């Protein structure tokens, strides 16, 4: 607190006020309003210097009452501010109603503003898209470059706009939960959402909300992860696998697709089911060992072992197990393929050979033993 006489003299200051100026006595404050301006340079938060007549000491002497003025304070001639003060004024009058004593009430906001400035720098520099919503009126007060670049919004299309104008929760997978958490200022868990972009398109994201305070203002910090490319890739993979499954089922030779790890059968085509007297539902999901796929456990293990070592088979002799029937002798081939992000193996008999001297072997390829 600083007390000023109407004749411009600084008549008293308590110890916190002296500490907030880095001085030990009244003389260090300059003695008068003019002396104070000579010793200290005050700036607004935008770094603009307060002109003569705009210092809080001068404004209160002019009879102006003000509340919550925030200024940065530097020693005269220094480029960097040392303190941040939040100031309000009070005018004490005498019995006649004339100003008797002018009061400045100061609060040291240095640590708080420094912390907020660090947060601002970090928030703006963070490449992860982010948005801050004020909870009291549901208006966006901060947006970083990452969000603008991801969505194509301009800053003026977001800052100051209502959550109803730029609704990041509109396409959220669990919108009701997110809205309820936002209403009470609680953490919004990660969830997939579709953001509406200014050009009418949509973008797939994973969003989350974290309650924070900016100064003393309760806010919600939204962060986003762009999964648009991943969604398109997954859709393309699904379509590719669907086309593969259609082509696989249409193969004219018996074939099965199995997990390369546990040999669990993933697909079996119509030719295989017909040739082994099995329904597809009785085959898919079962292990090649348990089915069994091959007649003779020892021979099957030898076949599996060679496939694991070499990663493929080409025209190997084997006997295919047939339900309620004699085994089928055949030449089997196998390769490793990637399906759904994991390795699988495809087993099938090679197509019949043609040409001189090969006819008899082709006719013997499928025969009952």
N, C-alpha and C positions, 0 to 999 in steps of 0.2 A: 504494500500500500504506500502511495506517495501523496502527501498533502501539499497543496500549492495555495499561496496567498493570492488574492485578486490582483496584487501588484506584481505578479509573475515570479515571486520568490518561492523556491522550494523550501518549505519550512520543516518538513519531517519526512522520514522514510523508514520503514521497519527493516529488519535485517534481511528477510527474504527478498525485498525489493532491491536492496544493495547487492545481494548475491546474484540476482538476475541481471545485473549490469556489470558484474565483475569489479565492484568498487567497495571501499570500506567505510566511507563517510559521505555526507551530503555534498561536500566539495567535489567528490568524484562524479556526482551527477551533473555538475555544471553550475549549480547554485540558482539558476533561473531557467525559464523556458528557452531563452536564446542560447544560454550556455549549454543546455542539454542538447540542443540541435547541433551545436558545434562539436560536441564530444561523441555523439552517437548518430549513426545513419540508419534510418528505419526504411524498410522496404515491404511492399505487399508480397504475398505468396507467389505472385507472377514475376518477382524480381524487380518490379518497377519501384524506383525510389519515391518516397513520399515528398511532395513539394512543400515549400515553406507555407505555413498556415494549416497544413494537414496533419502535423504531428498531434497525437492525442493530448499532450500538454496544451498545445495551442488551441485545439478545438474546445476543450473544456473551459479554457479561459475566455473563449468567445461566447460561452453560455450554451454550448451545444451538448446535449445529452446523447450518449451512444452506448450501445451494448454489443459485446462480443466482437470487437475489432481484433483481427489477428495480424500481427506484423512480425517481420524478422528484424533482429537488432544486431548491428555490426558496429565495431569501433570505427570512428571516422577514418577514412583512408584505407580500410581493409576491404578486400573483395568478398570475402566469405562471411556470412552471418554466423554469429556465435550462439544466439538464443532465438527462441520463438516465443512471443508473448501474446496472450489473449487478454484484452483490456476492456474494461467498462468504466464509465464515469459516474460520479455522484456530486451534486452541488448542495452544500449546506448553506442555508440562509439565516440571516439574523431576524430579529423581531419585526423589522420593517419589510422583510421579504427580499432584502438585497443579498447578493452572494457574500457569504462570510468565509467559506473555506471550500476549496475545490479538491476533489478526491479522485485519484486514479487507483483502481483495484486491478492488480495484475495477477495472472496465473501463468506459471511456467509450462509451456507446451512443447519444449524443445525435444524431449525424448519421444513424445507421442508423434510429433510431426516428422521427426527423423525416421521413426519406424514406418510411418505411412509412406514417406518418400521412398524408402527402400522397397516397400511392398509395391508401390506404383511402378518403380523401375523393373522389378522382377516380373510383375504382372504383364507389363507391356512387352518385355523382352522374351517372355515364355512363348516358344513356338506352338505349344498346345493350345488349341482354341479355348477361350474362356469368356465368360460374361458374368457381370455382377448385377443383381436385382435388389433394389431397396424394398424391404418387406413392408414398410409402413404404407406405401402407396403403390407398390408393385410396378415401379418404374426402373428401367435399366439405367445404371449410372456409370458403368465402366464396360468397355469392350476392348479386347486386344486385337492385334493385327492378325493373329492366327485365326480368330473367328471370322474376321472380315474377309480374309483370303479364302477360307473354306466355303463361305456361303455366298460371297459376292455382294453382301450388303455394304453400303457406305456408313461411315460412323454416324452421320446425322440421321440415318434411317433407323438407328438403334438407340443412341443415347437420348434419354428423356422420354422415350416411347414406352407405352404401357406393355405389360406382359400379355395383354389381350391383342395388341397390335403385332408384336413379334413374340409369338407363343412357341417357345421351344419345347413345351410339353404336349403340344397338340397331337403329335403322332407317336407319343410314348407308349411302349408296350404295356406298362402298368400306370396309365395316366391317373386313375383315381387315387392310387396310393401316392403318386408324386404330388398331386394337387393337395392332398390332405397333409402331407409332410411339409409342403411349402406354406400352407396356411398357419401351421403351428411353429414354423421355423426349426424343423428337425431335418436331420440328414436324409437326403434322397438317395437310395441305393442305385448302383449301376443298373441301367436298363437300355435296351435298344429303342431307338426312336427314328422317326422320319421327319427331318426338318423341311419346312416349306421355304424354298428359296425365292428371292425377289423376282426371278424370271419365270416363276411358275413350276419349276422342276422340284424334285425332292432329293434329299441326300440322306443316306443311311448312316447313323452315328450310334455310338454308345455314350450316354450322358450320365452325369451324376451331379448331385447338389450338396454343398457343404455350407452350413450356417457360419458366418463370420461377422465381425464388427468392423466397420470403417469409421474410425473415430469412436463415437458413441452411437452410431447408427447401425441397427441390425440389418444384415443383408444376407443374400444367398449367392454363393459362388457356384456357378455352373461350369463344368469342364466337359469337353467333348473329345471323342476319338472317332476319326473318320473311318468308317468301315465300308464305304461305298464300293471301293475297288474289290474288297474281299467278298462282298455280297454278289457282285457281278461275276467274280471268278468262281464262287461256289455254285451259282446258277448255271454257268457254262459247264462246270464239271458235272453237275447233275444231268444236264441235257446230254453231255457226251456219254456218261455212263448209261443213260437210258437207251441211247442209240446203240451202244455196245451190247447191252443186254438183248435188245431186239435182234441184232445181227447174230449174236451168240446162239440164241434159241433157234434161229433159222438155219444153222449149220446142218448140212446133210449127213455128217458123221457124228457118232456119239462123242460128247465133250462135257467135261465138268470144270467148274472154276472153284478152287479151294483156297482157304487162307494158308499162306505159306508157313505160318508158325505152327498152328495146331492141326492143320489139314482138315479144318471144318469146311464142309461143302457150302459154297455160297450160291451157285447156280448150277443147274443141270438141264441140258437141252432136251428136246422131245425125242431125238434119235437115241440118246442115252437111255432115257426112261423106257422107250419101247424095246430097245435091245436087251435091257436087263430086267424087264418085267416089273418095274417099280414106278410108283407115282412120284411126281416131283415133290409133293409135300412130305413123302417118306424119306426123301434124300437130303433136301436142303436143311442145313442146320446141324447135320450129323457129321461126325468125324469119319474120314476115309477109312480109318482102322475099324471103327465100330460098325460101319455099314454092313459088311466090309466092301471096299471098292474092288479089291483084288482077291482072287482065290489063292490061298497059301500065304500064311502070315510071314514065313521066313523069306519067301521070294519078294513079298511086298516091302519088307523092311530093307532088303537089298536095293530095291528100286528107289525107295524114298531116300536112302542114304546117298545113293549116287546123285540124285537130283539136288540134294542139299549141298553136296560138294561142288558140283559143276554148274548149278543154277539152270540147267536145261537137260532135256533128254531128246534123242532123235532116233526113232525107229527101233526102240527096245522091245524085245519079246516079253510078253506078259499074258496073264490069264485074267480076264475080267469076270468078276463074280456075277452070277445071274440068279435072281430070286426064283426058287423052286425050279431050277433048271441046271443043266450042265454048264460049266465055265466056258467062256469064249476065248479062244487063243487069238492074240492080235499083236500087232506092232504098235507101240504107244510112243507119242512124242509129248513134250511138256516144255513150257517156257514160263518165266516169271514176268508178271505184269503189275503195274501200279493201279490200284483201284481204291477210290475213296481215301487217298492219302497213305495207304498201307500196301505192302507187297502181297500178291496173290499168285497162285500158279494155275495155269490152264493146261489140262490134260486132254489129248485127243489122239485117235489113230491117224496117221498120215493118209493122204489121198492115195488111191490105187496107182501103182506104177504102170506105165505103158511103154511100149517099145519092144524090140526083139529080145527074146529070152527072158522077159519079165512077166509074161502072162501067168504062168503057173504059180509064181510066188504071190501075185495079186489075188489069185483065186483062193490060195491057202490062208490069206491074211485073217479072215474071220471064219473060224471053224469050231465046231463043238469038240471038246475033249471028253 
